[in-house]
């Protein structure tokens, strides 16, 4: 199983590091350099050697582990930092989604040299763009304008606007077991669950982080378990179905915790 790391250097360049976990521990397989910070990465869903990153210069880079040092392709359309990138999960199409501080999301086919569509509507920077794992062509975006928005690639306008927090929303994720359920994490230190059939109030609110929540992810194995990480240096695990939802707080980081994901292969691995 391969994992991916980013490295931020003071001079403004970034590195994509591809790591493998084996008996010897974690070893570096390949690394690629880019001339600006890299903010997000997604694995290809149709080629195990291909990854896409997005960077501070507004561009997306396609990398092939089996090939040259530089990227196979670079897509430069966003006018500000490209902060989020995600590959479609529904198998019906091979489409990539990017979100930017220029307040737009863009849809890409990696085989086409330019974006297929641009989605406008947010009134603040976009921090997170996540495909629905259930509904083809449907995605969510989280923004500094304090909203969570739901989009359909077949229609240009926004499908649903949820005033999720009274603070910047930095992260969102879809439940893997309920196509109508999403979670948001925000600068107000709270996580909120949203049922798309009734957005007047959240279905759950999880409190405990003491600084902004940078990333939230639903478990691939449990319908009610999720994980979050924060500028409070902690990673927390939650079960929103329980009266005391906080399962565990992990305090192993000594700096801002900016990202996390849950393994699809090993149930207990994060």
N, C-alpha and C positions, 0 to 999 in steps of 0.2 A: 504494500500500500504506500502511495506517495503522498507527501504533504508539501505545503507551500509556505514559504516565509517571505516577508518583505524586510528590507533593510533600508533605513533612512540615514543618509549621510548629511553632514552639515553643509556640504557644497551644493546640495540640491539635486544629487543624482540618486537613483534607486536601483535596487538589485532584486531580481526574481530568483529565489533559491528553491530548487526542487530537491526534496529530502526523501530518503527511503528509510523505513524502519526495518531492521533485521536483527539477527542474533547479536550482532556487535553493538547494537544501539541505533542511534540516528546518524546516518551518513549523508553527505552532500553528493547528490547525483550530478546535477548541472546547476550552473548559475548564469544568469544573463543580466547585463547592465543596461540601464536606460538613463538618459540625460536629465531626468526629472524624477521626483518622488513618485512611487507607485502606491496607489491607494486601495486597490481591490484586485481580485483575481477570480477567474472561474475556469474550471476544467471543461473542455469540450465534452459533449454528450455523445459524439459519434466518432471520436478519435482519441485514444488514450494518451497520445503523445502531444496533443495540442492544448494550449492554454491561452486565455486572453487576459491581459492586464489593462488597467486604465491609470492615467497619470495626471500630475499637476499641470502639464502643458495642454490639457484638454483632449489628448489623443488616446486611442485604444491601440494596443499592440497584440498581434497574434504571434505566438511562439510555438515552435515545434522542437520538442526535446531531442528528436532524432536528427535534427538538421543543424544549420549554420549557427553562428554566434548571434547574429542580429535577428530581429523579428522578420517573419515571413511577410507581414503586411502591417502598415500603420494607417489608422483611420483618424484624420484630424478634422473634426467638424465642430465639436464643442468649443465655445469661445472662452470658457473658464475651466477650472479644475474638473476633470472627470473623476467622480468620487465613488461610483458604484458600477459594477458590471455583473451580469448574470446570464447563464445559458438556459434556454427553455427546458423544462422538465417533463413535458407531457408526451414526448416521443413523436408527436404528430408532425412537428416542424423543427427545423434546426435554426433557431433565431436567437440573437443576442440582444440584450437590453442594456443600455447605459443611462446613468443619471449624473447630472452635472450641477456645479455651482452656478451655471448660466441659467438655471431654473427650468431647463428642459430635460426630457428623457428622449432617447433615440432608439429606434429599432434597426437592427442590422442583420443581414444575411452574410455570414462570413465569406461566402463565395462571390459576393457583389462588392464592388469597390467603394460604394457610398451608401449612406443610410437609406432605409426604405421609407421611414416616416419619422417625424418629430412631434413630440407631445408637449403642448404648452398649456399652462393653467396655474401652476404653482407660482406663488408670489414671494417665494424665498428660495434659498439654495436647496437642491435635492441631495439628501445624504444617502438614501437607500432606495434601490429599485429591485423588486423581487417578483419573479414569475410565480403564478399559481401552480402548485404541483398537480392540480385537479382539472382546471378548466383551460383548454388550449386558447392561447392568445390573450389571456387575462393576466394583468400584473398589478402590483401595488407599489406606491411610492411614498416615502416619508420625507418631510421637509422642514426647513427652518421657519416656514409660515404657520407652523403648529398644526398642520393637517396631515392626515393619512388619506391618500386618494387611490381609487380603484379605476383601472383603465381597461379598455378592450381594443386590441390592435385593429379591429375591423371598423371602428368608429373614431374619428379624430378627436372628439371632445372627451372630457372626463366623465366617467360613468357615475361616480359617487365621491362626495367630499365629506370626510369625517373630521370634525374639529376635535382632534384626539387629546390634546394637552394644551395647557396655557403656558407652553414653553416650546422650544425647538424640539422636533421629533428627529432623533438621530438614527433610529433603526426600526425595522419591522420584519415580521416573518409570518408565513402561513402555517397553520396547523396541517400536519400531514394526514390527519384522519377526519377532518371536517372542512369541507370546501368553503364554508361561510365564516370560519373563525381565523382571525389574525391577532397578533400581539404587536404593540408598539412600546418602544423605550425612549425616554426623553430626558431633557436637561433638568426637569423637575424631580428626578431620581425615582420616578414611578414607572412600572410596567402596567399596561392596560390591555385587556382582551376585548375584541370587538366582534360582534355577530352582525354580518352584513344585512341580515333581514330586519334588524332593529338597532339603529345606530344612535338612538337618543341617549343611551347610557352604556358604559362598559359592562361586560359580563363578569369581569373580575378586575381588581386593582391590587397590585403586589408592591408592598412598601418594605424598605429595608436598606437599599443602597443609600449612601450618604453624599454621592456626587453624581454627575450626569451618567446615564447609561449609554454606553457606546454601541453595544451589539446585543441582540437577543435572537435566540434560535430555539425552535421547537424540537423536541426529541423525534428522531425517525422511528422510534420503537414504542413510545407511550403517548397516548392521545392528550394527556393532561400535564405532561412534564416539559419544562423548558429551562434553558440556561441563559444567563445574562452576565455581561462583564461591564466594568465601570471605571471611571476616573478615580474611584475610591480604592483602586488597586485590587479589588476582589472579583472573584467569579462566584456566582450564586446559582443554585439549583432550586427549582420551585415545582410544586404540584398544586395547580390552582384548584383542584377538586377537594383539597384537604382544608380543615378548619385552620390549621397552622401551616400555611403553604410553603414556608421556607424550609427546604430539606437540608441544605448544606451551604456553608460559606467557606470558600477556599481562599486563603490569604497568602498564597505562595509568591505573588508578584510584588516587586518593590517599586514599581512605577505604574503609570496609567496602563490599564488593560484595555486594548483597543479593538480586539477581535477574538472570536472563537467560533468553533464549529463542532458538531457532534459526528462521530464516525458512523458511516453506514454499515461498516463491516464488523466492528467490535462494539458490542452494546455499551460497555462501560467506558469507552475511550472518548475523550474530549480534546 
